[in-house]
Amino acid sequence: SDREAMLSTQMQTNAHILGKRKNCSSGSETPRRLGSLFIYRQELASLMGEKQKWLDAQRKASLLVSPYKIDEWNIMPKFADLFRKVAQTAMPTDQHHAQMALIEQIVQESIIIEWPKMIWGLGGARNAEADEAVEVDHAPLIHRARNVVKCRTSHPTMRVRVCAIATPNDEHDDQPPIVEAFFRATLVKLSTDSSERQVAGRLILTQREGTPATKSQDQNGAIVNTDGRLIASQAAPDVHSYILLEQYGEVGKTTSFKYEQGALCATFPEMGVTLNSMVDRRQLATRYAIQVEAAINIDNTVIVKHTVLSHPFLIAITNDQTEPLLTSIFWQRLLDSDQLPEITYLQADNSAKSEPAVSWRVVQEVLRNFVKAQYPLARSLDVDELLHLQCMLFLPRISKCHHNDTELDALEFELFKNVRPDAECSGAMKLINRLRREIVADDVLIEKRELMQDKCVSLADQTTELRHSLWQWMYRATEMIMDVGHKLCPSPATFEKKCKQGAKAKKQSTSCDDYQTMLSLFNSRLIYALDQKQHLSMKEASSSDYYILWYEECAEGFQNAAC
């Protein structure tokens, strides 16, 4: 259009003066220094390496493996520093094009997708309420398909940040001004045999309370277009011609620039997904992603366009799909990018193929926060509970030693880096007792099959193979604590409702104020993950009377006992 041609001419005119803004107070130009782009390219290459480590950490943060805080390593602000330095460096005329290209690359590499979520109880305090809330980068492994806007449950919030564009500083800002920004998010299906990404469905902005949102209703600057894509358009206050919005063929409300965590951003709150294909609904192995198109107009000098993808995730239609879906993607989220090529990461998890091992340091954190990662209101496991799970995980290794003292000593050295005598017992029992009291070395490698496939061995006789793996045991325990539908701890309100329907029904004595849920029992440690020996030791060590429920692995799955 004529407007786009005019902008193109203006950009060509402004290309050689990027960063030469006048200082109105003194009338002098901002000082600039001659320099070489080679140094800045090296700095960008180093920063991209740090970003890759951040991406690997973000993948594990979904399972609350540290570092899980938003940019805990403080990597992303470095893009803004580099952007300002390159923009303010005076270059010879013949290097202006290379300078613009480097600026464009810096901005492109700085665009990231985050999934902010406030979570309590990660500070290590025994009472979760005593810990401050932490903003965690909690990228979902599984999205739940929705067909309606108004929902009872919460949905993930996605935030796109352009880390090279820092929050303006009125006192001293040597950053080129931003004229306009545009963001568009699309649900796509990932494929290993095609460069094109197929649109898989529609995105919706759900609402938990209030009136349902319409397709063009403003939510934090984000709207849903007619194609089921989320868009956010932002511009400076004195801008009234929205070039980027027109270039992408969109119509919508444009807001002022939004900044969070010190950088330009667009937020898409409470985001839900809807699948188009009925075939995809039945293909549990299909990997999906959110594709974000971003465009930034910098000082009417250069328009930076870039497309980024979220980490792959799965979509569940019904609740009974959750376990197989989680099983298929869980181990892959624990691996770094150099351990698992991208083409493999997009494929379904196959129990028959060999996956890289993961260190006990990572697996230990996964087990400690497994319940909390699925149900953020729950507490993390205590050390005693983690020791119990450690026994369950390593007991099959002990059984394979067949009471051979040499092999048992070798295994003990592998797990603890030393062999320690025990005056009370010897052989396999000595190693089992040590597993109950002491955490093994962080660098011990855990195979995927040990956590997710190998059957547990009974702690009672150290020989009987049980019907479940440690993974299955943990998942069932989490289901019990979540108690969807309150089947284990029925709500008094529900009971009172039934009483009104049947006058002869006996009303229970528990009031709604005293009502306990499985979650409250677990958080108050009336439900504890212990074996029988640990439970008896804890009870003997306690100086006061208390009530505790313990659940232990057994041939049937779970054993519940009131003490």
N, C-alpha and C positions, 0 to 999 in steps of 0.2 A: 504494500500500500504506500501512498504518498508519505504517511506518517513514519513508516518504517524506513523509507528511503532517506527522509530528512534526518532520522536518528542515526543512520549509517554514516551520512556525510558529517554529522556532528561528531561522531566517534572518531572518524579519521582525523578531524581537525584537532580533537582533544588528545589523541594518542600520545603525542610527544610532550604533553604537559601534565601527565598523571602525577599527582602528588605535589604540584607546584602551586598550591593554594596560597592566597595572600593572607598575611597576618594583618587584620584590620586595625589592631591597636598600634602597631609600629610602622606599617606600610612596607616592611621588608619581607622578602620571600623566605619561606622555610629553608633553613640550611640543608644542602644536599651534598653528598660526597661521591666522588668517583669510586667505582668498585668493579669487581669482576663477578659475573654471574656464576662462574665455576664454583666458587665457595658456597653460594646459596644453593646450587644444585646438590652439592654434597650434603649440606645441612638438611635439605628436603629428603634426600635418600635415607639419611639416618633417622629422620622423623617418621618416615613411612615404615621403617623397621620397628620402631616403638609402637606405631599404630597397629601393626600386625599382632604384636604381643597383647595389646589392648583388646583386639578382636577375639583372640583366644581366651583371654580372661573373661570377656563378656559372655562367651558361649558357656563357660563353666558357672558364671554368676547366676544363671538360671536355676542351678541346683544349690545355690548359696555356698559355693566354694569361693573362698577369699582369693583376690580382692573382689568384693561384690558391690562396693559403693560406687556411685557415679564418678567415673574418672578419678579413682583413688590415687593413681600414679601421677596425676596432674600433667598428662601428656598433651591434651588438646589445646590449652592456652599457648603452647609453643607455635602453633600454626599462625596465630594472630601476630605474634612477635616477628616471625619470618615474613609474613605478608607486608607488615609495615616497613620492614627494612628494605625489601626489594622495591616496594612502591616509591620509597623516598631516595633511592640510589640513582644518581645522575649517570646516565649511560650515553656513549656515543650514538649518533643518529643511526648508524648501521646496525646497532644492537637493540633498537626499540622493539622490533618485532619479537626478538627472543625474550626480551624483558616481559612483554605482554603475555607471551606463551607461558613463561614461568609463573607469572601471577595467576594465570588461569589454572594451571596445574595445582598450585598451592591451595587455591580456593576449592577446587574439585576434591582433592584428597582430604580436605578438612571437613567434608560433609559426612555426618554420621547419623545413624539411627539408634536411639536409646528407648528403653522401656522403663521409665521411672515409676517406682512404687515405694511408698513409705511403709517400713516394716519395723515393728518393735521387738525387743527381746534378743537382739544380736550382740549386745554389749558384754555378755557373760554374767550378768547379775542373776541370782537365783530367782528373783521375782522379776518377770518380764516388764512389769509396769514401772520398775525403777530405772530401766534403761530408756535413753532417749530414742526417738524414732530416727531411723537411718534411711536415706533415699538410696534404694538399691536398683541397679540396672538389671531388671528381672524379665529378660526376654522370654516369652512363653514358649514352651515346647509343644503345647497343644492348644489350639483355639477351638471354641465350641460354636458350631454353626447356629445361627439365629435367623428367624424369619420376621421377627417383630422388633420394633424399636424399644418399647418399654419392657424392661427386664427387672427381675428381683435380684439377680446376682450381678456382681461387678465384672467388668471387662477390662482388658489391658489398655493402658494409655501409651501411645507412641509419640515420641518427640524427635524431630529432625533438627539437628544443630549444624550451623555453618560456623565452625570454630575459628576460621580465619577472620571472621567479621566480629570484632569485639564490641562490647557495649560502649557507645560513645562517651568520651570524657570531656566535659565542657571546659575544664581548665586548660588542658593541653591534649589535643587530639590530632596526631599526625597521620591518621588513617584516612584514605580516600573515602568520600561520602558514598553511601549506598542510596540509589534512587528508587529501586523497585526490587521486590523478591517474589518468587512464585514457587509453590510446591504442589505436587499432585501425587497421590498415593493410589496404587492399584493392586488388587489381589491377583497374583499370577501363579500358574502351575509350572514347576521346574521340570526340566527334561534334560537328559544326558545326550540325546541325539539330535538336538535342534538348537540353533542359536537364537531363535525367536521364542519369546516367552508368551504363552497363551494365557489370555485372561480367564481366570478360573471361576469368578463369581463377583459378588458385589460387597462393598464395604458399607457399614452403617454406623452411625453415631448413636449408641444406645443411651437411654435415660432411665435411671432407677426410680426417680421421683418426679412428680409434676406432669405436665401435659406431654404427649408424644412429640418428638421433634419432626418437623417437616423437612423435605429434601433440601430446602434453601435456607433453613434457619441457622443463624450464626451460633457457633459454639467455640469459644476461644479463637475466633477467626477462621474456623474450619467449617466447611459446608460439604454436602453430598450433592454431586451433580446427577444428571439424568441417567448416566451410564453406571452409576454405583461406584464412582471414584470419589475420593476425598480431595478437596482442593483448599488451599490457603493462599490468599493474595495479600501482599503487604506493600506499602509505598510510603515515601516521605510526605509530610503534610502539604508541601507546596506542589505535589505532583497530581495532575488530574487526567493525564492521558496514560492509560495502562497498557503499554506496549506488550509486556509479557503475557498478560491475560489474553490479549487478542491473538498473539502468536500461537498460543496453545489451544485456541478455539473455545475458550471457556468464558462464561458470564457469571459474575458473582460479586459479592461485597468485598471491597478492599479495606483493610484495617491499617493502623499504624504498625511500625516495626515492633516485634516482640523479642525480648531478650531474656534468657534464663541461663544460669551457670556462666554468666559473663559473655555469652555469644548469641548471635542472631539465631532465632529458632521458629519453628512452627509446631504446634501441639495438636494432636488428634485424640481427644479424650474418649474413654469408654468405647473402644472400637470393636465392633462385632463383624462377623463374616457370614456370608451366605453363598453356598455353592450353586452353580448353574446346572451342572451335569449330574444326573442320577447315577451314572456309571462311576463318577468320581466319589460319590457318597459311599459306594461299596468297596472302593479301592483304598484300603486302610494304609497302604504303603506310599501313596502319592505324597510328594513333598511340595509344599507351598511356600511362598514368600511374599512380603510386601515390597513392591517396586515403587521407589520414590523418584520422581523427576523433579529436579530443582533448577531454577534459573535465577541469576543474580545480576542486576544491572549496576555496575560500579562506575559512578561519576560520569555517566553517559559516555564512557570511554571504552568499556569492554563488557559484553554480556557473557557471563560464565554459565554454561549449561552442563549438567551432569546427571547421571542415573545411578542410584545405589540400590542394593538389595539387602533386605533383612536376613538374619540367619534363617535357614530352612525350618519349617515347623509342620505339624500335622493338624488335621481338622477332624474333630469328633462330632458325629451326628447324635449319637445316643451315649448314655453313661456307661453301658457295658462295653463300649469300644475303648474306653480310657486305658485300661490295663494293657491290652495288646499294642496300642499306639505308643504308650509310654515305654514299653519294653523295646519297641523297634527303633527308638531314637535315643534312648537314655545313654548307652555306652558311647555313642558317637559324640555326644555333647561333652564328654570328659576328655576327649583327645584334642591335641593341638593340630593346627593346620598342616604342619610338616609331617605329622604322623598319618594323616588320612587325606589323600588327594580329594579335590573337590568333586570329581566325577563319582567317587565312591561315597562321599558324604551325601549325595543326592539320591543314592539308591537305598532301597529298603535294607534294614539290618538283617543279615542272614546268619543264623546260629551255626551253620555248617562251616562258614569261612572263619579264618583266624583273624582276630582283631589285635591291635597292639595292646600291650599290658599298660596298666596305670599304677602309679605309685600309691602306697598306702596313705601318704599324706593327703592325697586328693580323695581317695575312697573313704578315709576316716571322716573327713569333713562332710562328704555326701551322706554318710550314715548318721552323723550327728544331727544334720539339718534336714534329713529326708522328710520327716513329717511336716516340718515347718515350711519347706519349699512347696509342698502340695497344699498346705493349710496354714497360711502365715500367722493366724491367731494362736497356733499351738507353740509350745516351748521347744527349744532344742533339747536333745538328749543329754543327760548327765554322764559323768565319767563312768560310774558304775554300770549304767545301761550300755555305754559304748564298749566297755570291757566284755559284757555279755555277748554282744554282737560279734566282737572280735573272736571270742571262743567259737561261736557258730561258724564263722568264716574259715578259721584255720584248723578246726578239728578234723575235717577230711584229710588234710595233709598229714596229721598225726596218725590217723588210721592207716594210711598207706605205708607207714614205717613198719607195721606189723610187729610192734614191740621190740624192734631191733635197736639196741642201745646206741650203736654207732650212728645209725641213721637219725635217731632222735636227737643226739648231740649235734649232728650236722644241721638239722632243722632248727634247733634252738639257737645255734650260732647265726644262722641265716636270718632269723626273726629278730634277735636281740643283740647281735654282734658280740656275744660272749656266752659262755656256758657256766651256769651258777649252780653249785650243789644245794640240795634241799635235804635237811635232816629228817623231815617228816615223811617224805615219799620219794619215789624214784620212777624212772621210765616215763611212760606216757602221762601218768598222773602228775608227775613233777612239772612237765611242760604245760599241762592243762591248768594247773594251779597258778603258774606264772602268767599265763594268758589272762587269767581272771584278775590279776593284781597289777599288771604292768602293760603299758601300751608298747607295741612293737615298733621297730625303727621305721622312720618315715620313708626311706628309700626301698623298702620291700615292695616288689612288684606283684600286682594282683591281676590275674587273668580274668577276662570277661566271664568265662564259664564258671569260675569259682564263685562269683557273686550272683550271677543270674541264672545258671543252669544246673550246676552240681547240687545234688540232694544233700541236705544237712544230715549230720550224724547225731544221734541222741547223746546228750551230755550225761545221761544216767549210766549207760554201760559202754560208751565210746565205740560201739560197734553197729548198733541198729541204724539202718538207713531210713530216714524219714521221707515223707511223700512230697516235701516242698523244698525249694531252694531258699537261701537267705533273702533274695529279692522278693519272692512270693510271700515270705513271712512278713517282711517289712510292709509290703503293699497291703496285706490283709490287716495288719495292725493299724495302718493309717486309715483304712476304711472304717475300722472299728471306732477310732477316735473321732473321725469326722461324723459318723453316725447320721448319714443322710436320711432324712425322714424321721429322725428321733425314734428309731425302732428299739434301740437298747435302753434309752432313757426317755420314755414318753413324756410329752409336755403336759403339765397340770391343766393348762388352758384348753388343750384338746380334750382332756378327760372331762372337764367341767361342761364343755359343749355337748359331749355325749350324754352327760347326766341330765341335761335339760330335755334331751330327746327321750330318755327313759327314766321315769321318776323312781323306779325301784332300784336303779343302779346305786351301788354304794360309793359315796364320795370319798376320795383319798384325803389323808390328813395333811399331806405336804402342801404348803402354800406356794404360790408362784414366786414369792421372794426367796424362798429356801430351795427352789428348784435347781437341781444339779444336772449338767449335761456331761456326756463323755469327755468333751473338751475341758470343762472345768475340773473334772476329776483328774484328768491327765496333767493339766497345768499345775494343779495343787499337789501333784505327785501321790495321789491316792491310786492312780494307775501307774505302774512302774514296770519297765522291761528288765526282768531279772530271772535267773534260773533259781531253782529251789534252794541251793546251797547259799547263794548270795543273799537271797531273801531272809533266810534264817540268821545269817550273820548280821544283817542290818537290824533285824528285830532284837537280837541279843544286845547289840550295841546301843540301842535306844533306851534312854532312861525314863521315858514316859510311854503311856499307852497310846496306841494309834491304830488306825485301820488302813490296810493296804491291799490293793488288788495286784496280783502279779500274773503275767501271762508268759507261758513258756512253750517252746516247741515240743510237740509230741507227735505220735504217729498220725493222729487225726488232724493235727494242725495247731490248735490252741487249747490251752488248759487254763481255766479261770478258777481261782480259789480265794475265798474271803478269810482273812486272818485277824 
